[in-house]
């Protein structure tokens, strides 16, 4: 019986800190995942803005080409 009490004391002495360390690690891992998702969302927003700007630039270039291009000589 004394051995069992000693074993329980040792397990509790080392078990509680180990559980706390693992819990802290899990929390840190969750925070890192949240930060990563936040950064990915920001990257997607920037990509979308870039796409919109490039599309508008191409539209303006096409309009400019239409204005500057000579008319078809067969049309009067």
VEXTOR-815932 format. One record per residue (C-alpha): residue number from 1; residue in one letter; x, y, z negated. Coordinates in steps of 0.25 Angstrom, whole numbers. Layout:
<rs>
+-----+---------+-------+-------+-------+
: num : residuo :  east : north :    up :
+-----+---------+-------+-------+-------+
: NUM :       A :     X :     Y :     Z :
...
+-----+---------+-------+-------+-------+
</rs>
This chain:
<rs>
+-----+---------+-------+-------+-------+
: num : residuo :  east : north :    up :
+-----+---------+-------+-------+-------+
:   1 :       X :     0 :     0 :     0 :
:   2 :       X :    11 :     9 :    -3 :
:   3 :       X :    17 :     7 :    11 :
:   4 :       X :     4 :    10 :    17 :
:   5 :       X :     4 :    24 :     9 :
:   6 :       X :    18 :    27 :    13 :
:   7 :       X :    15 :    23 :    28 :
:   8 :       X :     2 :    32 :    28 :
:   9 :       X :    11 :    44 :    22 :
:  10 :       X :    21 :    42 :    32 :
:  11 :       X :    11 :    42 :    44 :
:  12 :       X :     4 :    54 :    39 :
:  13 :       X :    17 :    61 :    36 :
:  14 :       X :    22 :    59 :    51 :
:  15 :       X :     8 :    58 :    57 :
:  16 :       X :     2 :    71 :    54 :
:  17 :       X :    14 :    79 :    60 :
:  18 :       X :    14 :    70 :    73 :
:  19 :       X :    -1 :    72 :    75 :
:  20 :       X :     2 :    87 :    73 :
:  21 :       X :    13 :    87 :    83 :
:  22 :       X :     5 :    79 :    93 :
:  23 :       X :    -7 :    89 :    91 :
:  24 :       X :     2 :   101 :    94 :
:  25 :       X :     7 :    95 :   106 :
:  26 :       X :    -7 :    92 :   111 :
:  27 :       X :   -11 :   106 :   109 :
:  28 :       X :     1 :   112 :   115 :
:  29 :       X :    -1 :   103 :   127 :
:  30 :       X :   -15 :   108 :   128 :
:  31 :       X :   -11 :   122 :   128 :
:  32 :       X :    -1 :   120 :   139 :
:  33 :       X :   -11 :   113 :   148 :
:  34 :       X :   -21 :   125 :   145 :
:  35 :       X :   -10 :   135 :   149 :
:  36 :       X :    -6 :   127 :   161 :
:  37 :       X :   -21 :   127 :   166 :
:  38 :       X :   -21 :   142 :   163 :
:  39 :       X :    -9 :   144 :   172 :
:  40 :       X :   -15 :   135 :   183 :
:  41 :       X :   -27 :   143 :   183 :
:  42 :       X :   -20 :   156 :   184 :
:  43 :       X :   -11 :   150 :   196 :
:  44 :       X :   -24 :   146 :   203 :
:  45 :       X :   -30 :   161 :   201 :
:  46 :       X :   -17 :   166 :   207 :
:  47 :       X :   -17 :   156 :   219 :
:  48 :       X :   -32 :   160 :   222 :
:  49 :       X :   -29 :   175 :   221 :
:  50 :       X :   -17 :   173 :   231 :
:  51 :       X :   -26 :   165 :   240 :
:  52 :       X :   -36 :   176 :   241 :
:  53 :       X :   -25 :   186 :   243 :
:  54 :       X :   -19 :   178 :   255 :
:  55 :       X :   -33 :   176 :   261 :
:  56 :       X :   -36 :   191 :   261 :
:  57 :       X :   -22 :   194 :   267 :
:  58 :       X :   -25 :   184 :   278 :
:  59 :       X :   -39 :   190 :   281 :
:  60 :       X :   -33 :   204 :   282 :
:  61 :       X :   -22 :   199 :   291 :
:  62 :       X :   -32 :   192 :   300 :
:  63 :       X :   -40 :   205 :   300 :
:  64 :       X :   -28 :   213 :   304 :
:  65 :       X :   -24 :   203 :   315 :
:  66 :       X :   -38 :   204 :   321 :
:  67 :       X :   -37 :   220 :   321 :
:  68 :       X :   -23 :   220 :   326 :
:  69 :       X :   -25 :   209 :   337 :
:  70 :       X :   -27 :   214 :   351 :
:  71 :       X :   -41 :   212 :   356 :
:  72 :       X :   -43 :   200 :   366 :
:  73 :       X :   -40 :   207 :   380 :
:  74 :       X :   -52 :   200 :   386 :
:  75 :       X :   -62 :   207 :   377 :
:  76 :       X :   -66 :   221 :   380 :
+-----+---------+-------+-------+-------+
</rs>
